[in-house]
Amino acid sequence: MTDRTVLISGGGIAGPTLAFWLAAAGFRPTLIEQAPELRTGGYVIDFWGLGYWIAERMGLEADINRVGYHAREMRIVDDNGKRVAGFGTDVFGELTNGRYVTLARSDLSRLLFEKAKDRTEIIFGNEIVGLEDASAGVRVRFKHGGERKFVW
Ligand SMILES: Cc1cc2nc3c(=O)[nH]c(=O)nc-3n(C[C@H](O)[C@H](O)[C@H](O)COP(=O)(O)OP(=O)(O)OC[C@H]3O[C@@H](n4cnc5c(N)ncnc54)[C@H](O)[C@@H]3O)c2cc1C
């Protein structure tokens, strides 16, 4: 562990992922999220490729497949919900060697957050409003009061 600290703004997908990997590299990350708690609900995302590979390397493959959906068919329906067209979605699995899942963005965010939180300081309900050069670091001003220096 070094004394190097890092402040990451946003606890969505990128934020906790970056915190996890920087902690693994010996930094002391702080994650600041403007929402009062982790955001829930919202849209689903198709998850595959590089993102899937990174989640796999974080030990999350079983979890993302447990909370995710494995759709079998894409359907177009009429006003009564009757199928008028569609196609099987096996092709996505075939193209990605089965490394494809649809999951709620907030579920992915929560799983990434759970991985990062033990080695990351978490600040909810606040945000950065000022950054100023300081010797060997940056002085950060927060919206709801207070200042802190982050050092490299
Ligand atoms: C409708 C829709 C469908 C999508 N479908 C897919 C898909 O199928 N596959 C795919 O790979 N991607 C998809 N995406 C894109 C994907 O959701 C984004 O690429 C991903 O969420 C980006 O992650 P992020 O961490 O950069 O930002 P976000 O996930 O948006 O997280 C940002 C976080 O920062 C916080 N924040 C914002 N401002 C501040 C601030 N000033 N201070 C502190 N915190 C702050 C927010 O509250 C939030 O928690 C879709 C996006 C949308 C909108």
The ligand as an SDF file (V2000), in Angstrom:
LIG
                    3D

 53 58  0  0  0  0  0  0  0  0999 V2000
  -31.1020    3.6060  -22.3040 C   0  0  0  0  0  0  0  0  0  0  0  0
  -29.6650    3.1570  -22.2620 C   0  0  0  0  0  0  0  0  0  0  0  0
  -29.3440    1.8700  -22.7160 C   0  0  0  0  0  0  0  0  0  0  0  0
  -28.0090    1.4420  -22.6690 C   0  0  0  0  0  0  0  0  0  0  0  0
  -27.7170    0.1840  -23.1010 N   0  0  0  0  0  0  0  0  0  0  0  0
  -26.4550   -0.2760  -23.0230 C   0  0  0  0  0  0  0  0  0  0  0  0
  -26.1360   -1.6120  -23.4340 C   0  0  0  0  0  0  0  0  0  0  0  0
  -27.0110   -2.3550  -23.8810 O   0  0  0  0  0  0  0  0  0  0  0  0
  -24.8450   -2.0380  -23.2960 N   0  0  0  0  0  0  0  0  0  0  0  0
  -23.8640   -1.2100  -22.7950 C   0  0  0  0  0  0  0  0  0  0  0  0
  -22.7210   -1.6540  -22.6840 O   0  0  0  0  0  0  0  0  0  0  0  0
  -24.1400    0.0680  -22.4250 N   0  0  0  0  0  0  0  0  0  0  0  0
  -25.3960    0.5470  -22.5350 C   0  0  0  0  0  0  0  0  0  0  0  0
  -25.6820    1.8350  -22.1590 N   0  0  0  0  0  0  0  0  0  0  0  0
  -24.5650    2.6930  -21.7230 C   0  0  0  0  0  0  0  0  0  0  0  0
  -24.1530    2.4220  -20.2780 C   0  0  0  0  0  0  0  0  0  0  0  0
  -25.2820    2.5460  -19.4230 O   0  0  0  0  0  0  0  0  0  0  0  0
  -23.0910    3.4530  -19.9070 C   0  0  0  0  0  0  0  0  0  0  0  0
  -22.0070    3.3360  -20.8080 O   0  0  0  0  0  0  0  0  0  0  0  0
  -22.5810    3.2730  -18.4890 C   0  0  0  0  0  0  0  0  0  0  0  0
  -23.6070    3.3550  -17.5320 O   0  0  0  0  0  0  0  0  0  0  0  0
  -21.5450    4.3710  -18.2310 C   0  0  0  0  0  0  0  0  0  0  0  0
  -21.0020    4.1550  -16.9540 O   0  0  0  0  0  0  0  0  0  0  0  0
  -20.4390    5.3800  -16.1030 P   0  0  0  0  0  0  0  0  0  0  0  0
  -19.9600    4.8340  -14.8100 O   0  0  0  0  0  0  0  0  0  0  0  0
  -19.4970    6.1700  -16.9570 O   0  0  0  0  0  0  0  0  0  0  0  0
  -21.6990    6.3460  -15.8920 O   0  0  0  0  0  0  0  0  0  0  0  0
  -23.0420    6.0700  -15.1120 P   0  0  0  0  0  0  0  0  0  0  0  0
  -23.3830    4.6150  -15.1060 O   0  0  0  0  0  0  0  0  0  0  0  0
  -24.0270    7.0420  -15.6800 O   0  0  0  0  0  0  0  0  0  0  0  0
  -22.7040    6.4870  -13.6120 O   0  0  0  0  0  0  0  0  0  0  0  0
  -22.3720    7.8140  -13.2930 C   0  0  0  0  0  0  0  0  0  0  0  0
  -22.5410    7.9900  -11.7870 C   0  0  0  0  0  0  0  0  0  0  0  0
  -21.9830    9.2550  -11.4400 O   0  0  0  0  0  0  0  0  0  0  0  0
  -22.8680    9.9340  -10.5750 C   0  0  0  0  0  0  0  0  0  0  0  0
  -22.6090   11.3590  -10.7680 N   0  0  0  0  0  0  0  0  0  0  0  0
  -22.9680   12.1460  -11.8130 C   0  0  0  0  0  0  0  0  0  0  0  0
  -22.4880   13.3980  -11.6310 N   0  0  0  0  0  0  0  0  0  0  0  0
  -21.8060   13.3900  -10.4470 C   0  0  0  0  0  0  0  0  0  0  0  0
  -21.0810   14.3880   -9.7110 C   0  0  0  0  0  0  0  0  0  0  0  0
  -20.9520   15.6510  -10.1610 N   0  0  0  0  0  0  0  0  0  0  0  0
  -20.5030   14.0360   -8.5300 N   0  0  0  0  0  0  0  0  0  0  0  0
  -20.6260   12.7500   -8.0450 C   0  0  0  0  0  0  0  0  0  0  0  0
  -21.3220   11.7760   -8.7040 N   0  0  0  0  0  0  0  0  0  0  0  0
  -21.8860   12.0950   -9.8860 C   0  0  0  0  0  0  0  0  0  0  0  0
  -24.2580    9.4880  -11.0150 C   0  0  0  0  0  0  0  0  0  0  0  0
  -25.2050    9.6550   -9.9640 O   0  0  0  0  0  0  0  0  0  0  0  0
  -23.9910    8.0030  -11.3370 C   0  0  0  0  0  0  0  0  0  0  0  0
  -24.1510    7.1860  -10.1950 O   0  0  0  0  0  0  0  0  0  0  0  0
  -26.9970    2.3020  -22.2010 C   0  0  0  0  0  0  0  0  0  0  0  0
  -27.3270    3.5940  -21.7540 C   0  0  0  0  0  0  0  0  0  0  0  0
  -28.6520    4.0150  -21.7850 C   0  0  0  0  0  0  0  0  0  0  0  0
  -28.9970    5.4140  -21.3070 C   0  0  0  0  0  0  0  0  0  0  0  0
  1  2  1  0
  2  3  1  0
  2 52  2  0
  3  4  2  0
  4  5  1  0
  4 50  1  0
  5  6  2  0
  6  7  1  0
  6 13  1  0
  7  8  2  0
  7  9  1  0
  9 10  1  0
 10 11  2  0
 10 12  1  0
 12 13  2  0
 13 14  1  0
 14 15  1  0
 14 50  1  0
 15 16  1  0
 16 17  1  0
 16 18  1  0
 18 19  1  0
 18 20  1  0
 20 21  1  0
 20 22  1  0
 22 23  1  0
 23 24  1  0
 24 25  2  0
 24 26  1  0
 24 27  1  0
 27 28  1  0
 28 29  2  0
 28 30  1  0
 28 31  1  0
 31 32  1  0
 32 33  1  0
 33 34  1  0
 33 48  1  0
 34 35  1  0
 35 36  1  0
 35 46  1  0
 36 37  1  0
 36 45  1  0
 37 38  2  0
 38 39  1  0
 39 40  1  0
 39 45  2  0
 40 41  1  0
 40 42  2  0
 42 43  1  0
 43 44  2  0
 44 45  1  0
 46 47  1  0
 46 48  1  0
 48 49  1  0
 50 51  2  0
 51 52  1  0
 52 53  1  0
M  END
$$$$
